[in-house]
Amino acid sequence: MTSHAGDAPSDPTPLDVPTAQIPAAPVVAGVQVVLGAAGSAGSAILEALTSAGLPTRGVGRGPRPASAPAQAEWIGADLRDERALAAALAGAGAVHMAGQPPYHRWPEEFPAMLEAVLGATSAVGARLVMVDNCYAYGPGSSPMTEAAPSRATDRKGRVRAAMADALLAAHAEGRCEVVLGRASDYFGPGAANSGITALAVEPVAGTGKLRWMGSLDAAHSCAYLPDIARAYVLLGTEAGVTGRAWHLPHAPAVTGREFLSLVNRCLPAPRSTVVVSTAMLRLASPVHRISRESLAIAYQWTEPFVVDDADFRRRFPAFEVTPLEDAVRETVAAARAESGSAA
């Protein structure tokens, strides 16, 4: 299990965007377009862009979701159809690629989808902001920096590495202005497509145990979705950020034990915890697809998985990361309120 942006509906809470952290006069003119805008990451980015007062358009497969900000336009389009996409991107200054195929179909479908997005973005002369993750680095890469080589051993990681290489090559060739924003597993209000949500947040709506995968004692970088959404606003509007990947801002890494302790502090009574071990995943994998998909990237949870975001912090020194304790409290409160179980 791990965080990944998708095109499934979600309902994030509004984001409070400090004006000092958003350019007063964006360098990139035109509409900020979010592809996959009904998914967890896409919805959060759409909200952050509109909160920053930028002209914004959401693009998704289905009709406009009720959660979409009123200020944002909405266009329905298939991200695999380059011609339809080019029409949906008319007037775009930056395109945030937060859409993706189903998680288990990444190797088969993601490269072709991205090529259609790249072609359509190039056709309208916009900047492409890729919503990326850290799969490409592979085992033994922690702490991960943007300069780390791609050493992925699993199919999804190799696909992510190949797509990143293709995007940066397109930038170098002058085909399209490109920037990649990478984050570890994310969580937050509305973060439905998230391993941390499935393991440690969804149970708070009922009476179940809190879970973690792999090891309770391996350090793990956790990204707060409202924070990384604000960071994507900067990548889509600022000068001097393209042609490379950026690690988006994270709170200091914690162990699974520490994260679950923070969750328990937000509950009326503490819950017991359980570890989903690699052995359990292997046992379930023949009949359970999520276990099978998670097994290949289990190293992200059994060994340290720590993101070095120093480059971003140096480039944007005024950017404030939400303290992890506050982020967990807001996430748990939103999950319990949504289920009607808030005290």
N, C-alpha and C positions, 0 to 999 in steps of 0.2 A: 504494500500500500504506500502511496506517496502522493504528493500534491500534483495536480496537473490541471491546467485551464481547459475548459470545455465549452460546449454550446448547450448545456443543460440549464433549465431555469433555476434561478436562485433569487434570493430577496435580501440583498445586503442592506445594512442600515446606512443612513447618510454619513458621509465622511466629512470631518471637520478639517478643512485644508487651510493651514496658516498661510496668509497671503505672502509673508516674507519668504516662503519656500517655493513660490511659483513666480516665474518671470512676469514683471508688470507689463512688458511689451514683448510677447513671444517672438522669437526669431523666425519661427516657422509660421508663415501665413497660410490661411486656408482652414478648412474644416478638419478637426481631429476625428478620425473614423476608427471605431473599434469593431473588429471582426470577432465573431463569437461572443457578441455582447450580451447574450442571455445566460452565459456561463458564469461561474463563480468569479474568476479573475476578470473576465470581460465586463461583468456588471460593476465590479468595484472600480475598474479603470474608467468606465463611462460616468460613474457618479463623481469620481475625483476630477475628471475633466470639466464637467458641468459646474461643480462646486468652485472650480478655479475661474469660472466665467468665460470659458473658451467655447467657440462654436463646435458642437459635437454631434456626431451621427453614429448610431448603433446599426450593425448589420448582423443578422442571424437567419437561421433557416426558417424559423416560424414567425408568427405574428408578433407584434410588439408586446412584451410582457408587462404586466401591471406594475412591476417594480421599476421599469425604466424611468429615468428622470423626465419630467414634463418638458424641460428645456431642450432635450436631445431629439433630433430627428430619428426616424427608424425606417430601415429598408430591409425587406426580406430578400435574401439571395443565397444561392448555394456557393460555398467557398471553393468548390471544385470547378466551377464554371467561370473561366477567365473573362469571357465576354460579358456575362451578367455582372461580374464583380467590377469590371471597368466602368460600367454604367453606375453602379452603386457608389463608386469612389470619385465621381465627378466633383471637382472643386476641393479635393482633399489636399491638405498640407502634410499630414502624417497619418499613417495607417498602423494601428496597433493590432498585431496578429495574435489574438487570444483564443482563436478557434482551434479545434483539433478533431481528428477522427476518434472513434471509440478507442479506449486505452489499449485493448488487446489487438487493435488493427493498426497501430502506429507503423510497424515496418512495411505493411502492404499499402497503406493509403496516405500516410503523412507526406512523403516527399512529393507526390504528384499534387496534393492540395497546396503545399507551399509553393511549388513552381507556378501554379495558377495565380496565387496571391502575388508572387513576385512579378509575374508578367503584367497583371492588372495595375499594380502599384507603379511599376516602371512606365506604363502607358500614360498615366496621369501625372507623372513627374513628382510623386510624393515621397516622403521619407517612410521607410518601413521599420517599425519598432517591433522586434520579435520578443514575445513573451516566452522565455526559455527557462530551463531548469539546469540542474547540475549533473545529470546522468552521464554526460560525455566524459567526465573526468575519470570515472571508474574507481575500482578498489585501490586503497592505499594512497589516495591523493590528498588527504586531510593534513593540515588546513589547506583548503582549495583557494588558489589565486587565479586571476584571469590569464596568467602566463602559463599555467599548468598544462601539460600535453593531454591530448585525448587518449585515455587508456581503457576505455570501456570494454568490458568482456561480454556484456549481454546485448541482445538484439536491439532493444530500445535505446540503450546508450550509444551504440554504434550508429543508429539512425539519427539520433540527435546530433552527434558529432559530424556526420556527413552533411546534414542540413545546415549546421552552423558554418561549415567550410564553404558550402555553396553560396550562402548569403554573403559572407565576407568576400568571396571571389567576385560576386556580382557588384559589390561596392567598389572593389579595386578596379574592375573593368569599366566603371562609370555607368553601369546599367541602371543602378538604383542606389540611393543613399540609404544605408542600413545601419542599425544599431541593435544589439542584443542586450536584453536585461535578464539576468539570471538570479533565481532565488531557490533556496532549499524548500523543504516542506512548509506549506503555509497553513494558517488557521485564522479564524476570525469570524465575526457575524456574517452569515451568508456563504461561508467557505465550504460548500457542500462537497466539491470534488477534492477531497483532502484526506490523506492517510491519518493525519493527526486528528481531524474531525471524527473520522470513523472509529478510531481507537479510543480517544480520550475525551471527546466532547459529546458525541451522540448519546453515550450512556447517561449523561447527567440529566437528560429529559425523563428518565425512568428511574429504575432502582438497580440497574446492572453494575457490574464491576468496571472499573477503569482499566484500560488495556494499553499496552505498549508493545512494540515489536522488537525482537532480537535480543536486546540487552538493556537493562535498566541503568547501567553504569557507563555506557558509552556516550560521550558528549555529542550533542546534536544541535545544529543551528535550526531554529524555528523562525519563520518569517510571518509577521503580522500582516494580513492581507490589506488593510487600509494603508499601512505604511508603504508597501511595495506598489500599491496603486498610485499613490502620490509620487513615487519615484518614477513610474512610467510617464507621468505627466511631464516631468523634467526631460526625460529622454526624447519625448516627442516634440519639445518646444525649444530647447536650448541649443546654442551653437557649440561646436567643438566637441561633440560627444559621439559622432558617428564613426563607422569603420572599425568597430571593436565591440567586445562584450564587456558589460559592467556587472559586477556583483551588487545587487541591490541591498539596501541597509537592513541588517538584522540586529536584534538584541543579542547580548552575549550568549554563547551556546550553553545549554544545560543538559544534564542527563535526563533520561526518561523518568527516573525516580524523582528528580527535582520538579519536572514539569507536572507530573501527576500530583505531587504534593501541593503545587500551586492551585491545581483544579480542586483538590479536596478542601482547601481553605475557603473556597467559594460556596461550598455546599452546607446545608443545614447539619448534616452528619457525615463524617468521612466514609468513603467507600473503600472496600478492599480492592487490590490491584492484581492483575494477572499479566504474565508475559506470553506473547504469541511467539513461540520459539521457531527456529528454522526447522527443527524436527517436526513440529506440528504442521508447518506449511507443507513440508515434503509429504507427510502422511495424507494431507487433505488434497494435495494438488491434482491427483487423477480425476477427482470428481468435483473440485471447487475451483472455478476459473480465477477468482481473485487471489487465492492462495498460490496457484500456479504462476500467475503474473508477478506476484510479490516475491516469490522464491528467487527469481533471477537478480533482483536488486536488494536482497536481504543484507548484503554487506553494508548498505547505507545505515543499517540499524544495529548491526553487530559490532561495528568498529566506529571510531570517531568519524563524524560527518560534519565538518566545521567549515563555514564559509568565511573567507577573509574579504571584508568589504571596505578595506582602507582606501582604495582608489576612489570609490564613490564619496566617501566622507571627506577626502581631501578636495574633491571637485566641488562638492556642495556642503561646505562646513556649517551652514545654517540649518541643514536638514535635521529634524529631531525625530529620533526613533521612540516609539511608545515603549515605556518600561514593561518588561515581560509580565510582571505581576498585574499591572493595569490591563494589559492586552488579554490575559487569561480571564480576569474578572469580567471584562466586557463581553468576551466570547461566551462564557458560561451563563451569564445573565441573559444574553440574547437567546441562547438555546433553550433555557428553562422557560423564558417568557413565551417563546414560540410554541412550546408544548403545553403551556398552561400550568406548569409545575412550579413556577416561581413561588418562593415563600411569601 
